[in-house]
Amino acid sequence: MSRVDQLKDAKSSDSVKFKEFMRIVANNKRPVFFEGEDEKYYTIRVNNYYRGIDWVGVNAKGKTNVLALREKIKKHPRYKDINSMFFVDADFDDNSKLAAYEDVYVTPCYSVENFYFSEKVFISILSAEFGVSEFNEDSECYRTVLDLYRETVSQYIEAIKPFNCLVYNLKNKKKEGAFSGGLNLSDIKFESLVDVNVGSVTKVYDEFNPQSIFNKLNGYEIDPADHNADFLQQDSNGMKLRGKQNLEFFRRFIEKLKNDRNSREPARVFFSRRSTVRITLTKDNILSDISQYADTPQCLQDFLAKFSSYKLAA
């Protein structure tokens, strides 16, 4: 698709979503804008603060569209005072200008998927779904599995960092016009990047051969600078790394533990006794599957608390 066609599609989408916004307002409901499937994460959190407030989510199909719609609304003489909320991911973008917008929430990490990628979330799932906690009869297994999780996460972060640095720098190179091809990040299979097992992670990609990862770079020659991104190299907990890969790592790790917990001896390795774990983590719907366990940062709580008392129109 040409750049002209992309702009036409964006304009068409913008028009469709603005009409959706007008219908919501006409029915005295509060519009809340999301850039994709992120509503699956935000819904229960918005509901916690918006008790008694009838709100409707609008999937704007991308961060750029969310911000374009906000600009269109704020410039509209009739709708500029409508109190809407806009949720976007930080990504690898410079979001400094967005800090001035009180109605825009930007994740403090790369994306909402990172809210699922923490030790706290893992411990909650281990207790609620696996029946294993620090203080019950499976406390020894708890310590063993938690140590394995920490070790596996550490190995995963180190294995996936070069990929993230490459993506960050290639995006900047593309903006500069260094190559014409697309990165097609949605086409990259997780298993082509890393192999995840309980206790170990193996890097299977070659960051010095970007064409093996991104097959549409049209002969772009790798530059050693493409592996440098200090803010990523210093990231020890993975919160600045791409959320989709982080969440898929988490899903696969949980699934492997689930299989072990459900197994009979001698196949069972990590748990001393068998127990049925019923949690199902689907790749396409994991944002909903375990939304109740995901982190809710203080900045999000503050943002929602501020808007919960606002009327539909100022």
Wavefront OBJ file of the C-alpha trace (Angstrom):
o trace
v 0.000 0.000 0.000
v 1.385 3.400 -0.987
v 1.873 6.267 1.476
v -0.954 8.148 -0.259
v -3.315 5.177 0.202
v -2.312 4.887 3.853
v -3.135 8.543 4.445
v -6.477 8.109 2.695
v -7.293 5.099 4.884
v -6.304 7.006 8.012
v -8.514 9.921 7.019
v -11.402 7.570 6.281
v -10.961 5.792 9.625
v -10.759 9.160 11.394
v -14.059 10.204 9.825
v -15.790 6.946 10.762
v -14.593 7.098 14.366
v -15.580 10.744 14.728
v -19.123 9.839 13.685
v -19.050 7.059 16.271
v -17.959 9.632 18.863
v -20.877 11.935 17.917
v -23.405 9.103 18.303
v -22.036 8.277 21.751
v -22.288 11.894 22.913
v -25.780 12.250 21.428
v -26.842 9.400 23.716
v -25.388 11.128 26.792
v -22.598 8.575 27.212
v -18.944 9.298 27.831
v -16.547 8.337 25.005
v -13.263 6.706 25.966
v -10.667 6.210 23.225
v -8.237 3.302 22.933
v -5.624 2.571 20.299
v -6.489 -1.090 19.775
v -7.499 -4.025 21.974
v -6.244 -2.201 25.072
v -9.840 -1.798 26.226
v -9.567 -5.417 27.412
v -7.092 -4.237 30.033
v -8.651 -0.895 30.907
v -12.330 -1.912 31.214
v -12.352 -3.226 34.787
v -10.121 -0.354 35.893
v -12.308 2.320 34.336
v -15.374 0.630 35.845
v -13.794 0.736 39.311
v -13.708 4.531 39.149
v -16.655 5.155 36.836
v -19.377 3.609 38.955
v -22.678 4.989 37.738
v -21.084 6.610 34.684
v -22.189 5.241 31.330
v -19.098 5.140 29.136
v -18.410 3.613 25.728
v -15.042 2.516 24.396
v -13.890 3.593 20.942
v -11.202 1.493 19.246
v -9.358 4.070 17.145
v -7.102 1.410 15.568
v -3.789 2.965 16.536
v -2.013 5.589 18.617
v -1.806 8.071 15.748
v -5.557 7.827 15.216
v -6.323 8.322 18.918
v -4.328 11.547 18.984
v -5.728 12.731 15.642
v -9.267 12.224 16.925
v -8.459 14.130 20.089
v -7.152 17.036 18.027
v -10.248 16.995 15.834
v -12.550 17.009 18.862
v -10.654 19.815 20.604
v -10.887 21.995 17.487
v -14.582 21.349 16.984
v -16.755 24.305 18.154
v -19.519 22.017 19.390
v -17.552 19.148 20.940
v -14.353 20.786 22.196
v -15.568 20.818 25.818
v -16.703 17.184 25.911
v -14.789 15.383 28.665
v -13.345 12.349 26.908
v -10.376 10.215 27.876
v -7.624 8.994 25.554
v -5.380 6.033 26.340
v -2.182 5.379 24.410
v 0.986 3.310 24.773
v 4.361 4.979 25.224
v 6.016 2.739 22.596
v 9.484 3.990 21.605
v 8.111 7.477 20.959
v 8.980 10.865 22.384
v 5.795 11.549 24.350
v 6.928 14.773 26.015
v 4.281 16.853 24.213
v 1.521 14.575 25.499
v 2.397 15.397 29.112
v 0.557 18.696 28.695
v -2.706 16.929 27.817
v -4.603 16.195 31.012
v -7.074 13.947 29.194
v -4.411 11.675 27.669
v -2.981 8.745 29.610
v 0.371 7.421 28.389
v 1.648 4.160 29.834
v 4.794 4.518 31.996
v 6.137 1.414 30.251
v 6.249 0.439 26.573
v 2.597 -0.708 26.416
v -0.264 -2.160 28.465
v 1.096 -5.660 27.852
v 3.951 -4.796 30.215
v 1.415 -4.450 33.042
v 1.119 -8.248 32.874
v 4.874 -8.802 32.920
v 5.874 -8.504 36.550
v 6.762 -10.734 39.459
v 3.712 -9.475 41.347
v 1.393 -10.663 38.576
v 3.140 -14.029 38.453
v 2.795 -14.512 42.233
v -0.928 -13.676 42.057
v -1.523 -16.247 39.319
v 0.582 -18.821 41.158
v -1.620 -18.418 44.239
v -5.061 -18.063 42.635
v -4.719 -20.482 39.712
v -2.036 -22.956 40.842
v -2.947 -23.030 44.533
v 0.687 -22.397 45.469
v 1.710 -19.643 47.878
v 4.519 -18.664 50.180
v 2.649 -19.811 53.271
v 0.561 -22.885 52.370
v 1.574 -26.544 52.187
v 3.231 -25.921 48.810
v 5.540 -23.196 50.119
v 8.668 -25.117 49.130
v 7.389 -25.404 45.547
v 6.542 -21.705 45.667
v 10.143 -20.784 46.401
v 11.450 -23.162 43.746
v 9.119 -21.925 41.014
v 9.598 -18.253 41.911
v 13.371 -18.650 41.652
v 12.913 -20.350 38.285
v 10.689 -17.511 37.116
v 13.242 -14.897 38.145
v 16.044 -16.745 36.388
v 13.994 -17.315 33.227
v 12.862 -13.672 33.083
v 16.447 -12.492 33.505
v 17.623 -14.691 30.635
v 14.681 -13.642 28.471
v 15.343 -9.923 28.964
v 18.979 -10.297 27.977
v 18.025 -12.411 24.966
v 15.346 -10.033 23.668
v 17.152 -6.727 24.301
v 19.182 -6.784 21.059
v 15.943 -7.252 19.098
v 14.380 -4.257 20.857
v 17.463 -2.110 20.256
v 17.355 -3.084 16.590
v 13.645 -2.223 16.292
v 14.159 1.117 18.053
v 17.014 2.151 15.790
v 15.520 0.803 12.555
v 12.346 2.799 13.220
v 14.474 5.922 13.526
v 16.406 4.989 10.382
v 13.165 4.518 8.497
v 11.978 7.984 9.545
v 15.242 9.331 8.147
v 14.605 7.526 4.851
v 17.501 5.060 5.179
v 15.407 2.261 3.642
v 12.040 1.899 1.976
v 10.808 -1.443 3.265
v 8.531 -2.016 6.217
v 9.430 -3.648 9.523
v 6.182 -5.657 9.593
v 6.529 -6.299 13.314
v 3.172 -8.056 13.506
v 4.494 -10.744 11.142
v 7.436 -11.722 13.357
v 6.845 -15.019 15.127
v 7.896 -15.172 18.762
v 9.568 -18.550 18.280
v 11.822 -17.028 15.628
v 13.260 -14.764 18.325
v 13.646 -16.889 21.451
v 13.034 -20.414 22.691
v 11.527 -20.383 26.189
v 11.746 -23.187 28.720
v 11.314 -23.155 32.488
v 14.703 -22.046 33.756
v 16.288 -21.167 30.428
v 15.857 -18.998 27.348
v 17.796 -19.357 24.105
v 18.176 -16.534 21.587
v 17.560 -17.940 18.084
v 17.752 -14.779 15.958
v 20.778 -12.936 14.600
v 20.567 -9.226 15.258
v 23.495 -8.667 12.891
v 21.446 -10.059 10.027
v 18.289 -7.906 10.153
v 16.990 -9.326 6.860
v 16.555 -12.661 8.622
v 14.091 -10.945 10.987
v 12.630 -8.236 8.768
v 12.325 -9.634 5.268
v 11.389 -6.348 3.599
v 14.371 -4.154 4.383
v 15.420 -4.112 0.718
v 19.108 -4.734 1.258
v 19.639 -2.325 4.139
v 23.170 -2.745 5.499
v 23.438 -3.206 9.242
v 25.235 -0.488 11.173
v 26.863 -1.253 14.564
v 24.986 1.795 15.870
v 21.721 -0.068 15.257
v 22.449 -2.074 18.408
v 22.872 0.927 20.667
v 20.004 2.235 22.760
v 21.208 3.169 26.218
v 17.772 3.512 27.780
v 17.028 -0.087 26.729
v 20.387 -1.499 27.731
v 19.850 -0.113 31.235
v 16.380 -1.663 31.535
v 16.666 -4.463 34.118
v 12.981 -5.373 34.517
v 11.881 -5.286 30.869
v 9.324 -2.512 31.259
v 10.794 -0.464 28.395
v 10.880 -3.464 26.056
v 8.162 -4.277 23.524
v 5.103 -5.491 25.402
v 3.787 -8.003 22.876
v 6.919 -10.156 23.111
v 7.006 -9.789 26.908
v 3.415 -10.933 27.241
v 3.953 -13.889 24.915
v 6.953 -14.924 27.004
v 4.777 -14.741 30.117
v 2.006 -16.762 28.479
v 4.367 -19.531 27.385
v 6.042 -19.728 30.777
v 2.690 -20.048 32.563
v 1.546 -22.717 30.094
v 4.684 -24.781 30.719
v 4.159 -24.541 34.475
v 0.512 -25.481 34.041
v 1.450 -28.599 32.100
v 3.876 -29.570 34.853
v 1.360 -28.985 37.675
v -1.234 -31.066 35.818
v 1.177 -33.926 35.084
v 1.501 -37.212 36.910
v 4.824 -38.584 38.082
v 7.446 -39.048 36.727
v 6.650 -36.375 34.106
v 6.104 -33.721 36.796
v 9.316 -31.823 37.593
v 8.680 -28.552 39.419
v 5.746 -29.334 41.717
v 5.772 -31.950 44.469
v 2.172 -32.954 43.893
v -0.326 -32.946 41.074
v -3.220 -30.503 40.980
v -5.579 -29.432 38.221
v -4.864 -25.960 36.861
v -7.706 -24.784 34.635
v -6.513 -21.357 33.555
v -6.486 -20.977 29.768
v -4.237 -18.379 28.208
v -5.002 -17.775 24.558
v -2.566 -15.765 22.483
v -5.364 -13.702 20.915
v -7.229 -12.931 24.136
v -4.721 -13.010 26.966
v -5.366 -9.321 27.735
v -8.848 -10.390 28.855
v -7.886 -13.829 30.214
v -5.802 -12.458 33.096
v -6.755 -8.790 33.203
v -7.761 -9.097 36.862
v -4.167 -9.980 37.799
v -2.410 -7.257 35.800
v -0.735 -4.334 37.526
v -2.557 -1.034 37.935
v 0.130 1.660 38.364
v -0.461 4.624 40.636
v -0.317 7.046 37.707
v -3.293 5.274 36.125
v -5.230 5.300 39.388
v -4.596 9.034 39.730
v -5.663 9.672 36.134
v -8.930 7.761 36.529
v -9.691 9.295 39.910
v -9.333 12.771 38.447
v -11.782 12.116 35.617
v -14.328 10.113 37.617
v -15.921 13.295 38.983
v -16.084 15.170 35.688
v -19.371 15.714 33.946
v -19.779 14.746 30.309
v -19.354 18.358 29.186
v -17.324 21.015 30.890
l 1 2 3 4 5 6 7 8 9 10 11 12 13 14 15 16 17 18 19 20 21 22 23 24 25 26 27 28 29 30 31 32 33 34 35 36 37 38 39 40 41 42 43 44 45 46 47 48 49 50 51 52 53 54 55 56 57 58 59 60 61 62 63 64 65 66 67 68 69 70 71 72 73 74 75 76 77 78 79 80 81 82 83 84 85 86 87 88 89 90 91 92 93 94 95 96 97 98 99 100 101 102 103 104 105 106 107 108 109 110 111 112 113 114 115 116 117 118 119 120 121 122 123 124 125 126 127 128 129 130 131 132 133 134 135 136 137 138 139 140 141 142 143 144 145 146 147 148 149 150 151 152 153 154 155 156 157 158 159 160 161 162 163 164 165 166 167 168 169 170 171 172 173 174 175 176 177 178 179 180 181 182 183 184 185 186 187 188 189 190 191 192 193 194 195 196 197 198 199 200 201 202 203 204 205 206 207 208 209 210 211 212 213 214 215 216 217 218 219 220 221 222 223 224 225 226 227 228 229 230 231 232 233 234 235 236 237 238 239 240 241 242 243 244 245 246 247 248 249 250 251 252 253 254 255 256 257 258 259 260 261 262 263 264 265 266 267 268 269 270 271 272 273 274 275 276 277 278 279 280 281 282 283 284 285 286 287 288 289 290 291 292 293 294 295 296 297 298 299 300 301 302 303 304 305 306 307 308 309 310 311 312 313 314
